[in-house]
Amino acid sequence: MRNIAVIGTGYVGLVSGTCFSDIGNRVVCCDIDSMKIDMLKKGVVPIYEPGLEEVVQRNIKAGRLSFSTDIPVAIQEADIIYIAVGTPMTITGGADLRYVTSVAKTIGENMNGYKVIVNKSTVPVGTGRMVERLIREHLGDPSLEFDVVSNPEFLREGSALADCMNMERAVIGATSDRAAQIIAELHQPFNTEIMITDLESAEMIKYAANCFLATKISYINAIANICEQVGADVTEVAKGIGMDSRIGSRFLQAGIGYGGSCFPKDTHALVHLAESVGYDFKLLKSVIAANDAQKLVVVDKLMQVLGDLKGRTIAVLGLAFKPNTNDMRDAPSLQIVPALLRKEAQLRCYDPIAISEAKVHFGERVTYTSDVEECLLNADAALILTEWDQVKKLDLGKVKKLMAAPIIVDGRNCFPLRQVREAGFIYHSIGRPEVN
Ligand code: NAD
């Protein structure tokens, strides 16, 4: 049993803190956001993450999980301190490390014995060394010992709890064997593959992994765009190439590009990191440019079917960047909705859980509903942006009766072509032949 302080109780801090408590450790999750901490103290989880609230409540009851805004006390009582604060993108594309540096200083000021400081936030290579330096500079007693470890997080929003409890691997980048062993032991109950490496390599693994996945997505989207011109079907192509175990079938779903809180900022941050050491990462720059362009292909497709969009009612199905999350950070809808508004379309937007987050961005310029059928009623066209189950399971016969015209532009390839053809739709999707 370890005493763990997790500093930063967002998606990553809350999920990993909860999982560490569930395997028997005493964990205090801290944040500077007192509203968030107050909610969590009552067992209310401020984010949408399937199954999380139940596990949070169970561990609060068991006395293993608590929440606090008193970060100094949490640091003093812990033997392992996780840093899980945000590292958003700066205007120049790099990672904003101000939250990490602020936490590092606080840790230094409150050190009272040997502790392992673990960085879980996604940070540029060199940050672990910087954290080490900052802690040392702020130590009250310079003889105090500590180690800094990088243990990047690979969970996915929407399945974060399951990803954490069944993690495929734990990457531990350490500056000492002592710290590496402590963090490796902490991960034993997860029954996962443990990779111990140096600090710099661990930090690089996180960016390299996310940017590789982003590259895979932009690659299949580029193939999709060519498929449309040559009469091929990208879903067949993806299936065929994915059968090669060297390629693998995952992350080959063509669509409107990646979004979310990680891939956009992490691709930019790696380009930025490469630039700082004199390497022009042209490949990754193309991945980013391809993704930016891909978001808007559905706007062109809508105009191809409807012509002028002015005054036309479009049912926008899905706003979150992917299903099972209410996270709107860098969601493709943030580009697509304003583009449609500029064309003076009337937008009725459906999302089962992300409406309050979407309102922050779109305000009263669109109307909202969490009822998918209400969204479709008398619409001139439907535009699918998120592959929610509620969308994929729609009865197309019923949808046709609800809509003013049977037109679907599908940015997520939710329906088999035969199904939409039989239901009598005009259907334009990504990288597949048009159904007219
Ligand atoms: P988040 O924005 O949801 O949470 C960050 C939290 O840190 C916020 O609650 C904020 O109030 C808190 N915070 C900021 N400064 C603080 C301080 N000085 N002291 C205490 N708390 C402070 O972010 P997130 O999505 O959990 O991401 C955290 C890190 O993990 C990022 O580096 C991100 O790139 C990485 N990551 C995220 C995911 C994901 O799916 N969200 C997956 C893997 C890695």
Residues whose N, C-alpha, C, O or C-beta is under 5 A from the ligand:
A	BS01	NAD	I7 G8 T9 G10 Y11 V12 G13 C30 D31 I32 D33 A84 V85 G86 T87 Y99 S102 V103 K120 S121 T122 E153 F154 L155 R156 E157 S261
